[in-house]
Every structure is written in C-alpha cells, then in structure tokens.
Amino acid sequence: MGHLSLLCLFALVTLYGHDAGLSQAPSYGERGSDLGIQVFQQVARSQPLENLVLSPHGVASVLGMLLPGAHGETRKQVLKALRYKKNGPYKMLRKLHKTLTAKSNQDVVLIANAMFAANGFPMEKAFVATNKANFQCESRNLDFSYPSEAAAEINEWVNNKTKGHIPSLIKADMLDPAMTRLVVVNSIYFKGLWKSRFQPESTKMRPFNGGNGIVYKVPMMSQLSIFNMGTAATPQGLKYNVIELPYHGDTISMLIVMPLENTPLSQVIPHISTATVQSWAKLMHRRKVCLFIPRFTADAKVDLKDALSALGITNMFSNGAADFTQLSAEPVYVSKAFQKAKIEVNEDGTKAAAATTAILLARSSPPWVTVDRPFLFFIRHNPTGTILFMGQINQP
Ligand SMILES: *[C@@H]1O[C@H](CO)[C@@H](O)[C@H](O)[C@H]1NC(C)=O
C-alpha cells in the first residue's frame, strides 16, 4: 500500500524441474502451483501497481488438506481446479512434501501443517489420519469460546513455524465463539543463500523506473558473474528477459522476469504458468554480465475466497452448498481463507515465509461476508516444479 508503484516485481518461489525430473504431464507440485499462479493473476489484475508476494504452494497445501474431508460437488470442484486425479492424489502429495523439505536441498525449506479443532468437534478419523500421513499435519484442540486465547495459540504456532516472519495470522474477531469448528493452517519458510553472493560494498543507490512512471532511487546490489539468462516472448509477441539466480544448494533458484521497455508487467503476468516457467530452460544460456538488482522486501495479505471462487471453487464457501461429510458429521463450510506472505531479498540471499489458513464454521449461521523498471522474479527448485512463493513489488 502506501507508496505508488515503484517497481512491479513478481516473486515466485518454485521448486525447479530440470529436464530429468519433469515429464510432459505436470507434476503434482506443478498442478498445485498452477492454481496458486492463477490466484496470483487474479490478485495482480486488481492491484497492478502494488507489491505482492504469494506462495502458490501454500494455497495448494490448504486445499490439499481440506480435500480428504470434501465430498460430492465440493470435492469435484477442488479436484478440477487443482487438476488432481480423482483417486489417490495423496501418495503423490506425500512424495512431493518429502522432496520439498528434503535436507538435500541444503537451502532451508520448512513446511508445517496443522488443524486446530474446536473442543468436542467430531472429526472423521480417516480425515485426520490422511492429513497426518500426507502432510505430517498435527491436530490440536482449542476452545474457540475464548477467541483471543485461541487466536494467540494459532498465531504462536505460525510465528514458531515461520521463524518469526509471520508473527500474526489470525485476528480474534475472525473466530466466531459459537460457530468456529476448525482452523486449517499451512506454513512455509524458506531461507536460501545465493550461490554467488553480492558484495554489500557494491550496493549503491540507483534509479528504478516504477510501474507508475516515477523514477525512484533504490539500493541496487550488483555483481559481475556468469548467469543463466535468455529472452522469451508471450504468444502476443511481447518479449521479456529471464535471469536465473541459483541458491547455494543448487536445487532452488530465483528466476527474474523483466519485460522489455514499454511493456507493462501486467501484460506478461497472464501468460505465466508452470509450463511457461519450464519452457525457459531451453531459451537460457550462460553469460557473463554485470547484474544490478534491487534489494527489497515485500509483504502482502491475500484473500483467497474471491480468487478461488472465480476459479470454480465455490461450494466450500457456501453455507448452503458446502459438503464436508468426509470431515465431520456436523455440517461445516469455509467462512474465510487467506494467506499472509513476506519476502526479504538482500546481498546474502532470500528469506521468505507464508502462512495460509482456512477457517471453517458450523453451517447453521449466516455466511460471513469478507469484505530501472518493472520485472518479475521466480524462485525454483530443480526436482519438482513446485511454486513456493510468487509476488509483485511496486516499491522495493
Ligand atoms: C512455540 O515454540 C515454543 C518454543 O519451542 C514452544 O514452547 C511453544 O509451545 C510453541 N508454541 C506453539 C503454539 O506450538
């Protein structure tokens, strides 16, 4: 908010699939990430000049946790939007979770999942067991008749899991004391050191041409190094440059996407999908360049209800139509779903965190109404193609 656009910048942390890992059929990491990218596209369209940061994988994770509890049309809508197979996405999701969080990445990826259920809320055993097996999801009981204490407990969990980067996710007034039954939370924390670090002495104030046409002075990091880079184009022929900055573990990269002069970022964003990101590998070559890139931080809160509804996931949000009969015998629906995310990029590397939540209420109450120039960047891990974070910055 606040500042008018400085730069438009697209943050997308992805687990990058090099040729060996990815076949023609999208991986489960990519299927989930594509839905998250579509959410980003919706949000970016309504806020073209703001900074944004989102974890596509966080969006997919919360839906993945609700999925074993969903039934009928509610379930069909989620499967369709995620392009998951009807039967047995869980084995694939379990494998994905393991790969993403493997120590072999070297750069730290921490993913944690939890369900906070109201005391006495009868959850189906299979629902709890499936989430525990797939996502190491922990289950806790809370007394929502004391919303401040319940919110404080959930926030402490999120704060712990994001290492203090998301200190507060839930406000007490989001937890209806009589109606709240379940709060589902996913947290993702990423810390990666650049494979080739920037020297702090080389960081200088330099001009950046904001998305709003104003030129700002911002701290630009710089280094002379060999980078993998290339030029790609949208189907309309709008060209953009792609630059890869690998993290030191060599399985995760940040990919920067900057349209050529005079093309606004908003014309490139609709063209982005995991398939697009995958296609860049063929266009990129190693080149020795002096790279200037701003140091920046961004945080954003993104409401998921409208975006997911526009993508065909409507029933779960409807007091009348939600079908979570595999979750509990007591009818519930999702009253709120949102994500908070944050990214810090500096000379040493990147820290990013996201927490995504869905708040489920008993169905008997009325539904709540929840009221130099722009570039894109992507971070990607090599084995799976999963998008962990993405963003848009208008003010570094
Ligand atoms: C957060 O971490 C602290 C220290 O490890 C622990 O004592 C506390 O129980 C954790 N809080 C939650 C809500 O998990």
PDBQT file of the ligand as one rigid body, heavy atoms in Angstrom, charges set to zero:
ROOT
HETATM    1  C1  LIG A 401       6.403 -22.326  20.091  1.00  0.00    +0.000 C 
HETATM    2  O1  LIG A 401       7.730 -22.691  20.414  1.00  0.00    +0.000 OA
HETATM    3  C2  LIG A 401       7.987 -22.697  21.811  1.00  0.00    +0.000 C 
HETATM    4  C3  LIG A 401       9.476 -22.936  21.984  1.00  0.00    +0.000 C 
HETATM    5  O2  LIG A 401       9.896 -24.053  21.242  1.00  0.00    +0.000 OA
HETATM    6  C4  LIG A 401       7.145 -23.787  22.490  1.00  0.00    +0.000 C 
HETATM    7  O3  LIG A 401       7.376 -23.801  23.866  1.00  0.00    +0.000 OA
HETATM    8  C5  LIG A 401       5.661 -23.454  22.217  1.00  0.00    +0.000 C 
HETATM    9  O4  LIG A 401       4.860 -24.486  22.748  1.00  0.00    +0.000 OA
HETATM   10  C6  LIG A 401       5.418 -23.315  20.738  1.00  0.00    +0.000 C 
HETATM   11  N1  LIG A 401       4.050 -22.832  20.545  1.00  0.00    +0.000 N 
HETATM   12  C7  LIG A 401       3.122 -23.470  19.861  1.00  0.00    +0.000 C 
HETATM   13  C8  LIG A 401       1.779 -22.860  19.839  1.00  0.00    +0.000 C 
HETATM   14  O5  LIG A 401       3.309 -24.516  19.258  1.00  0.00    +0.000 OA
ENDROOT
TORSDOF 0
